[in-house]
Amino acid sequence: MLGFSLTKRLPTGGSCISNRLRTGRIACYITQVTQETIFFNRKRELFKFKNAFSAVPELHVVLGPPSTGKTALVHEVTSKGDFNPLYINCREGQFDTPERIYDSISSQFEPFFKKYTDLFKKLFEKGEVSYMMNDIQLKVKPFGMDPFREKGITPNDVSKLLDNIGNALPSWIHWNGYNIPPPILVIDEANKFSQLGRSERGEILLKSILDWMVQCKKVYDSLIHIYCLVVHIPHATPYVVGDLSKEEAEEYFETQVLPRYECKELRGKFDHVRKITGTRMLIIDKYVKEYKNYDGKFKDSKFSVYGSEYDKLKRGLYSKRLRHSDKPNPALWKDYDLIKTMEAIVKAEYQGYILEDDLIKEIGSEKVDSLVDYNFLHRRPTTQFANDINDPPDEIILTAMNQPSVRAMEHLLSKVSPSKK
């Protein structure tokens, strides 16, 4: 997610966006973010994010391993308190055409401008904004045309829409005087923007979007928070939402998961469960659910997440055969590079991480980047909110994708021929 007050120009093009994509289609009309069924109160993160979002707007980037609750956490913060959240959810599909981008943006801002029509009219009359939005101009049609005439949306139409939205919003410093919470734009799975970098037309559109984000600070005086999940952009404030701390995870396990699945026999056994699940809520929940489905006769080796990670790592030893539709670049590592990586991760299990610089010295930066790109490793550029790691260093660290992956590495290493090590 993004929230920003940038003073430098963002570099454009696909290289500035994380290339870790997911397959799917795009949601053209998204009016809310789906929450997890159960929200576990992560008090520290909630407090820090609320303070961050309440200050002068900045570009916030929330990173983290898959399924750590990033979306639920940000939704919990922005849906309560003094915020006017606007949600664009890219996880539902491909964010790759001007039509879909125009539709996603306009469908969010249309109800916002409608809700405060009288206010924005007064602001326009007083000269505090230079543009007045209306229903016609937010429809999915190019500006200056009959809104009911069929015509394709172009990158210029998207740029004009963004410019008009910016011109129709007052400066951030004035919002308090209106007793209206300022808008905060939440973009989930914002790395889908990198799909635009695959064509010349898309590059133009991507540049327009990023330039608009910069203008929100430089031209419009921090009028809006823009907050994106899972995107790598220089000059942004990064946060990494990791797994729960051991204490939080045990509380979640004992007070929420076990009662839900009626597994009283697992009470007091979290230390054993944690060895295979780690402290990620989704994985803990899945483990107990599968345990219940096996009527308690469940071996850790049968855990589906462990099996999936083992199969992935095994295929990773034959990197030339890897073919992912969302990975334009081939895998660059050799089998012995992955073996060295697994050995380092397993050896550092109780520490919880390895230093990126140390692995780069072992196998080289291009191979490390490739392993991260193909989701064999997770990179944490910052240790903010790293509650699952004790005394994390102020350096870039690498972790396994999850705890079942560590167990799978350990098992796979026991089967690897000594000649390959």
Backbone torsions as a table, in degrees:
resi	resn	phi	psi	omega
1	MET	NA	155.6	-177.6
2	LEU	-119.4	144.2	167.9
3	GLY	-153.2	125.9	-166.1
4	PHE	-147.4	153.9	163.6
5	SER	-140.2	86.6	-174.9
6	LEU	-96.0	144.9	176.2
7	THR	-111.5	-7.9	178.0
8	LYS	-113.4	155.2	-179.4
9	ARG	-74.1	135.9	177.3
10	LEU	-76.3	134.4	172.6
11	PRO	-65.1	146.2	-178.1
12	THR	-108.0	171.2	-179.0
13	GLY	100.4	165.0	-174.9
14	GLY	-64.3	-20.8	-175.0
15	SER	-68.8	-22.6	-177.4
16	CYS	-86.9	-5.8	178.9
17	ILE	-107.1	140.5	176.6
18	SER	-55.6	136.1	-178.7
19	ASN	-94.2	16.0	175.9
20	ARG	-86.0	96.6	-175.4
21	LEU	-105.1	167.2	172.3
22	ARG	-127.3	152.3	-178.1
23	THR	-78.6	160.6	177.3
24	GLY	145.4	-167.2	178.2
25	ARG	-114.2	170.4	177.5
26	ILE	-102.7	147.0	175.7
27	ALA	-85.0	119.2	-179.6
28	CYS	-82.0	-37.8	179.0
29	TYR	-116.8	108.1	178.0
30	ILE	-124.9	117.9	-178.8
31	THR	-110.4	-7.7	176.4
32	GLN	-159.7	159.1	177.0
33	VAL	-96.1	132.2	179.3
34	THR	-70.7	128.0	178.5
35	GLN	-89.2	158.8	172.7
36	GLU	-68.1	153.5	-178.2
37	THR	-57.2	-42.4	179.5
38	ILE	-119.6	126.1	176.6
39	PHE	-101.7	119.9	179.2
40	PHE	-91.3	127.0	-173.4
41	ASN	-72.1	98.6	177.3
42	ARG	-90.9	86.0	-168.3
43	LYS	-57.1	-43.5	-176.5
44	ARG	-64.3	-46.3	-179.3
45	GLU	-66.0	-40.8	179.6
46	LEU	-59.8	-43.5	-178.9
47	PHE	-65.1	-45.8	-176.6
48	LYS	-69.1	-40.7	179.9
49	PHE	-67.9	-39.4	178.9
50	LYS	-60.9	-42.2	178.3
51	ASN	-64.9	-41.8	-178.5
52	ALA	-63.8	-42.8	-176.1
53	PHE	-77.3	-19.4	-179.0
54	SER	-85.1	-14.0	-179.0
55	ALA	-83.7	-174.5	176.6
56	VAL	-56.7	133.1	-173.9
57	PRO	-56.9	140.3	174.2
58	GLU	-137.6	170.6	174.5
59	LEU	-87.2	110.2	-179.3
60	HIS	-102.5	134.2	176.7
61	VAL	-122.4	119.5	-180.0
62	VAL	-105.1	116.9	-179.4
63	LEU	-110.5	177.2	176.5
64	GLY	150.7	160.6	177.6
65	PRO	-58.9	161.1	178.3
66	PRO	-60.1	145.1	170.8
67	SER	63.2	33.4	175.9
68	THR	-94.7	3.4	176.3
69	GLY	90.7	22.6	-178.5
70	LYS	-60.8	-48.9	-177.5
71	THR	-63.5	-46.4	-179.7
72	ALA	-62.4	-38.7	-178.6
73	LEU	-65.1	-49.1	-178.7
74	VAL	-67.3	-37.7	178.0
75	HIS	-63.9	-39.2	179.2
76	GLU	-62.1	-40.8	-178.4
77	VAL	-70.1	-47.1	-173.0
78	THR	-79.2	-21.6	-178.9
79	SER	-83.4	-8.3	178.5
80	LYS	-125.7	152.5	178.0
81	GLY	88.0	-160.7	-172.2
82	ASP	-90.6	69.4	178.7
83	PHE	-138.0	150.7	172.1
84	ASN	-117.0	80.8	-172.4
85	PRO	-74.9	138.2	172.5
86	LEU	-121.2	125.9	-171.6
87	TYR	-112.0	130.1	169.4
88	ILE	-121.8	116.4	-174.4
89	ASN	-105.0	106.8	-178.9
90	CYS	-88.5	-7.4	-174.2
91	ARG	-72.4	-13.3	-175.5
92	GLU	-86.5	-0.5	179.1
93	GLY	171.4	-156.9	-174.2
94	GLN	-92.7	124.7	179.5
95	PHE	-99.0	67.5	-164.6
96	ASP	-128.6	4.4	-179.8
97	THR	-133.7	153.4	177.0
98	PRO	-58.1	-37.2	-179.0
99	GLU	-61.2	-45.9	-176.8
100	ARG	-70.1	-37.1	178.9
101	ILE	-69.0	-45.4	178.4
102	TYR	-57.9	-45.0	-178.2
103	ASP	-63.3	-45.5	-178.7
104	SER	-62.3	-43.7	-177.8
105	ILE	-69.3	-49.1	-175.8
106	SER	-66.4	-34.6	-178.5
107	SER	-68.0	-21.1	176.7
108	GLN	-86.7	-43.3	-175.7
109	PHE	-79.1	-23.3	-179.2
110	GLU	-58.2	-52.3	179.2
111	PRO	-66.0	-29.0	179.1
112	PHE	-66.1	-48.5	179.1
113	PHE	-68.0	-33.9	177.4
114	LYS	-63.2	-43.6	-176.0
115	LYS	-60.2	-36.3	-176.0
116	TYR	-115.3	36.9	-177.7
117	THR	-56.5	-47.0	-177.7
118	ASP	-62.5	-40.8	179.0
119	LEU	-63.3	-48.4	-176.7
120	PHE	-66.1	-29.8	176.0
121	LYS	-65.2	-43.9	178.4
122	LYS	-63.9	-41.2	179.8
123	LEU	-62.6	-39.6	179.0
124	PHE	-65.0	-43.9	-180.0
125	GLU	-65.2	-32.4	179.6
126	LYS	-84.3	-6.9	178.3
127	GLY	82.3	12.3	179.6
128	GLU	-79.8	-18.6	171.1
129	VAL	-130.3	153.2	-174.9
130	SER	-104.0	5.4	-177.6
131	TYR	-150.0	145.9	179.4
132	MET	-117.5	115.8	179.0
133	MET	-80.4	149.5	172.5
134	ASN	-141.4	174.8	-175.3
135	ASP	-57.7	-43.2	-176.0
136	ILE	-60.9	-41.0	-174.7
137	GLN	-74.9	-12.9	178.3
138	LEU	-102.7	2.4	175.2
139	LYS	-72.0	163.6	-176.4
140	VAL	-82.9	63.6	176.4
141	LYS	-142.4	152.5	179.2
142	PRO	-62.0	150.8	178.0
143	PHE	-69.3	149.0	176.5
144	GLY	79.8	4.6	-178.5
145	MET	-118.2	163.0	172.2
146	ASP	-59.3	120.3	-175.4
147	PRO	-63.2	-15.4	-178.6
148	PHE	-102.9	6.4	178.6
149	ARG	-92.2	132.3	-177.7
150	GLU	-72.1	126.5	175.1
151	LYS	-162.4	139.4	-178.4
152	GLY	-68.1	148.2	176.6
153	ILE	-81.3	136.7	179.6
154	THR	-112.7	165.2	174.5
155	PRO	-56.0	-33.0	178.1
156	ASN	-64.2	-35.5	178.0
157	ASP	-64.5	-41.1	178.5
158	VAL	-65.0	-42.9	179.1
159	SER	-61.0	-41.9	179.8
160	LYS	-65.7	-40.1	177.7
161	LEU	-60.3	-46.8	-179.7
162	LEU	-63.4	-42.4	178.9
163	ASP	-61.5	-43.2	-178.4
164	ASN	-67.7	-38.1	176.3
165	ILE	-61.6	-46.2	178.9
166	GLY	-60.3	-42.8	-179.0
167	ASN	-70.9	-21.5	-178.2
168	ALA	-89.2	-6.8	-179.3
169	LEU	-102.5	140.0	177.5
170	PRO	-77.7	168.3	176.9
171	SER	-62.3	147.5	-177.0
172	TRP	-57.8	-35.7	-175.5
173	ILE	-65.5	-16.7	-178.3
174	HIS	-89.8	-14.2	-171.7
175	TRP	-59.8	-39.7	-177.7
176	ASN	-59.3	-33.6	-179.8
177	GLY	-69.5	-17.8	-179.8
178	TYR	-95.9	-2.6	-176.6
179	ASN	54.7	36.2	177.7
180	ILE	-126.4	127.0	178.4
181	PRO	-60.2	132.7	178.2
182	PRO	-67.0	152.2	-178.8
183	PRO	-71.3	146.7	172.3
184	ILE	-129.6	119.2	-177.5
185	LEU	-89.8	120.5	-177.8
186	VAL	-108.6	118.9	179.9
187	ILE	-114.5	110.6	-177.6
188	ASP	-90.3	137.7	-176.7
189	GLU	56.4	50.7	-176.6
190	ALA	-67.7	-11.7	177.3
191	ASN	-64.6	-13.3	175.9
192	LYS	-63.6	-18.3	176.5
193	PHE	-57.1	-28.7	-177.0
194	SER	-65.0	-15.8	175.0
195	GLN	-62.2	-25.4	-179.2
196	LEU	-70.1	-25.9	-176.1
197	GLY	-74.8	4.2	-176.0
198	ARG	-90.0	-2.3	178.9
199	SER	-144.2	159.6	179.8
200	GLU	-63.9	-40.7	178.2
201	ARG	-63.7	-40.7	179.3
202	GLY	-67.7	-35.3	177.8
203	GLU	-60.3	-40.4	179.0
204	ILE	-63.7	-42.7	-179.5
205	LEU	-67.0	-42.1	178.4
206	LEU	-60.8	-42.1	178.9
207	LYS	-61.8	-39.9	179.6
208	SER	-62.7	-43.0	-178.5
209	ILE	-64.8	-46.2	-178.6
210	LEU	-68.2	-38.0	177.0
211	ASP	-62.8	-37.4	178.8
212	TRP	-64.0	-39.1	177.2
213	MET	-60.3	-40.1	178.7
214	VAL	-67.1	-42.0	-179.4
215	GLN	-62.5	-30.1	179.2
216	CYS	-58.7	-25.8	177.3
217	LYS	-96.3	-50.2	-170.9
218	LYS	-75.0	-40.3	-174.6
219	VAL	-96.4	-44.0	-173.6
220	TYR	-97.1	9.3	173.4
221	ASP	58.0	57.8	174.5
222	SER	55.9	48.4	-174.0
223	LEU	-75.9	-17.2	-172.1
224	ILE	-152.0	142.1	169.4
225	HIS	-79.9	136.6	166.9
226	ILE	-125.0	126.0	-169.6
227	TYR	-131.3	120.7	-174.4
228	CYS	-122.4	143.2	175.3
229	LEU	-93.7	133.3	169.5
230	VAL	61.3	66.2	172.7
231	VAL	-150.5	141.4	-178.8
232	HIS	-106.0	108.9	179.6
233	ILE	-132.8	129.4	177.2
234	PRO	-60.1	154.9	175.9
235	HIS	72.4	4.7	176.2
236	ALA	-93.2	162.1	175.3
237	THR	-91.2	110.5	-176.9
238	PRO	-89.2	147.5	172.0
239	TYR	-133.0	144.5	175.2
240	VAL	-117.9	115.0	175.2
241	VAL	-89.3	102.7	-178.6
242	GLY	-90.0	-160.9	177.5
243	ASP	-76.2	173.5	177.0
244	LEU	-69.5	159.4	169.9
245	SER	-69.1	165.3	179.8
246	LYS	-58.2	-42.0	-177.9
247	GLU	-66.3	-43.3	178.7
248	GLU	-64.5	-42.4	-178.7
249	ALA	-64.2	-39.0	179.1
250	GLU	-66.4	-39.2	176.9
251	GLU	-62.6	-45.3	178.7
252	TYR	-60.5	-43.8	179.8
253	PHE	-61.6	-48.1	-174.0
254	GLU	-77.6	-38.7	-171.8
255	THR	-95.5	-21.2	-176.9
256	GLN	-118.5	-47.3	-173.2
257	VAL	-75.4	-50.4	-177.1
258	LEU	-61.7	-44.2	176.3
259	PRO	-62.5	-35.1	-178.5
260	ARG	-63.3	-39.6	-177.9
261	TYR	-101.8	4.1	178.0
262	GLU	53.3	53.8	-179.9
263	CYS	-114.6	67.9	-178.7
264	LYS	-62.0	-27.7	-176.5
265	GLU	-67.6	-14.2	178.9
266	LEU	-92.5	-0.8	179.1
267	ARG	-61.2	137.1	179.8
268	GLY	77.4	6.5	-177.1
269	LYS	-113.8	23.8	-175.9
270	PHE	-65.1	-34.4	-179.9
271	ASP	-57.7	-39.1	177.0
272	HIS	-69.3	-46.5	-178.2
273	VAL	-62.2	-39.0	-177.4
274	ARG	-62.1	-27.4	-179.7
275	LYS	-63.1	-28.6	179.0
276	ILE	-102.2	-30.3	-175.6
277	THR	-96.1	-26.9	-168.6
278	GLY	71.9	-153.4	-175.4
279	THR	-118.1	24.4	177.9
280	ARG	-87.0	128.7	-173.4
281	MET	-57.5	-48.6	-176.4
282	LEU	-59.8	-40.5	-177.3
283	ILE	-72.8	-39.1	176.0
284	ILE	-59.7	-46.8	-179.7
285	ASP	-60.4	-44.4	-178.4
286	LYS	-65.5	-38.9	179.7
287	TYR	-62.1	-48.3	-178.1
288	VAL	-65.9	-37.5	177.9
289	LYS	-61.9	-44.1	179.1
290	GLU	-69.2	-36.2	174.7
291	TYR	-57.9	-44.7	-179.9
292	LYS	-64.5	-39.9	-179.3
293	ASN	-65.9	-25.2	178.4
294	TYR	-91.9	10.1	-179.2
295	ASP	55.7	35.8	177.2
296	GLY	83.1	-9.4	178.6
297	LYS	-94.6	67.8	-170.1
298	PHE	-122.0	124.0	176.4
299	LYS	-97.2	143.4	-179.4
300	ASP	-57.7	-32.2	-179.2
301	SER	-66.1	-15.9	179.2
302	LYS	-91.2	-4.9	-177.8
303	PHE	-64.1	127.3	-171.7
304	SER	-62.6	-37.6	-179.4
305	VAL	-66.9	-40.5	176.1
306	TYR	-60.7	-46.5	-179.3
307	GLY	-61.0	-40.6	179.0
308	SER	-64.8	-42.7	179.2
309	GLU	-66.8	-39.1	179.3
310	TYR	-62.8	-45.6	179.7
311	ASP	-62.2	-41.1	-180.0
312	LYS	-63.5	-45.6	179.9
313	LEU	-64.6	-38.2	179.1
314	LYS	-63.4	-42.8	176.9
315	ARG	-66.1	-31.1	-179.6
316	GLY	-64.1	-21.7	176.0
317	LEU	-70.0	-13.3	178.4
318	TYR	-121.1	65.6	-169.4
319	SER	-62.2	-28.3	-179.1
320	LYS	-64.5	-23.0	-178.6
321	ARG	-87.8	-10.1	-177.4
322	LEU	-68.7	127.8	177.5
323	ARG	-136.2	110.8	177.8
324	HIS	-118.9	129.4	-176.4
325	SER	-62.8	-26.2	-177.7
326	ASP	-98.9	10.9	179.2
327	LYS	-117.6	94.9	-178.8
328	PRO	-67.4	-24.7	-178.9
329	ASN	-94.8	137.7	178.7
330	PRO	-69.9	156.9	174.9
331	ALA	-66.2	134.3	-172.3
332	LEU	-103.3	-9.5	-175.2
333	TRP	-89.6	160.8	173.1
334	LYS	-103.0	170.8	-177.8
335	ASP	-59.0	-39.0	-177.1
336	TYR	-71.0	-24.9	175.4
337	ASP	-68.2	-42.4	178.4
338	LEU	-67.0	-37.2	178.9
339	ILE	-63.3	-45.0	177.5
340	LYS	-60.7	-39.2	179.2
341	THR	-65.1	-46.4	179.3
342	MET	-62.2	-40.7	178.7
343	GLU	-60.8	-42.6	-179.5
344	ALA	-65.5	-41.9	-179.5
345	ILE	-65.7	-45.9	-178.6
346	VAL	-65.3	-40.5	179.8
347	LYS	-63.3	-32.7	-177.4
348	ALA	-97.5	19.9	-174.1
349	GLU	-54.4	-46.9	-175.7
350	TYR	-73.7	-22.6	173.5
351	GLN	-76.7	-36.8	174.9
352	GLY	96.0	-0.7	-177.3
353	TYR	-165.9	166.8	167.6
354	ILE	-127.9	155.3	177.9
355	LEU	-77.4	134.7	179.2
356	GLU	-59.2	-41.0	-178.6
357	ASP	-60.9	-36.5	179.8
358	ASP	-65.4	-41.8	179.8
359	LEU	-70.9	-34.7	177.3
360	ILE	-61.2	-39.1	177.5
361	LYS	-63.4	-29.5	-178.5
362	GLU	-80.6	-45.7	-171.4
363	ILE	-125.0	-9.7	179.0
364	GLY	100.0	150.5	-173.9
365	SER	-68.1	-37.2	-178.2
366	GLU	-64.5	-38.3	-180.0
367	LYS	-71.7	-36.3	176.2
368	VAL	-63.2	-46.3	178.6
369	ASP	-59.8	-38.5	-179.2
370	SER	-67.7	-40.2	177.7
371	LEU	-64.5	-36.5	176.1
372	VAL	-68.7	-44.0	-179.2
373	ASP	-58.7	-39.6	-178.0
374	TYR	-90.0	11.6	174.8
375	ASN	62.8	36.8	169.4
376	PHE	-93.3	-19.6	176.8
377	LEU	-137.6	155.1	172.1
378	HIS	-115.5	130.9	179.8
379	ARG	-98.4	133.8	174.8
380	ARG	-115.6	105.3	-178.8
381	PRO	-72.7	-16.2	177.2
382	THR	-140.6	157.8	179.0
383	THR	-107.7	15.0	174.3
384	GLN	-61.1	135.0	-179.6
385	PHE	65.6	20.6	179.3
386	ALA	-81.6	64.4	-175.2
387	ASN	-73.6	-14.5	179.0
388	ASP	-86.0	-1.8	-179.3
389	ILE	-124.9	130.2	178.9
390	ASN	-82.0	129.3	177.2
391	ASP	49.1	58.4	179.0
392	PRO	-66.9	147.3	-178.6
393	PRO	-78.8	163.7	175.9
394	ASP	-88.6	51.6	178.9
395	GLU	-139.0	163.5	176.9
396	ILE	-69.7	129.0	-179.0
397	ILE	-119.0	159.6	177.1
398	LEU	-121.8	140.9	176.5
399	THR	-132.0	165.8	168.5
400	ALA	-65.8	162.7	-179.4
401	MET	-66.2	-28.0	178.8
402	ASN	-169.4	172.3	-179.1
403	GLN	-67.0	-38.9	174.8
404	PRO	-57.5	-30.5	177.2
405	SER	-66.5	-36.6	176.9
406	VAL	-62.8	-44.8	178.0
407	ARG	-62.9	-38.3	179.4
408	ALA	-67.5	-38.5	176.6
409	MET	-61.1	-45.3	-179.8
410	GLU	-58.5	-45.4	-179.3
411	HIS	-67.7	-43.3	-178.5
412	LEU	-64.9	-39.4	179.0
413	LEU	-61.8	-32.8	179.7
414	SER	-69.0	-17.0	-178.0
415	LYS	-104.3	-10.6	-177.4
416	VAL	-73.5	137.2	178.9
417	SER	-62.5	136.0	179.3
418	PRO	-55.9	-27.0	-178.2
419	SER	-67.7	-21.0	-179.5
420	LYS	-88.9	-11.9	-177.1
421	LYS	-85.4	NA	NA
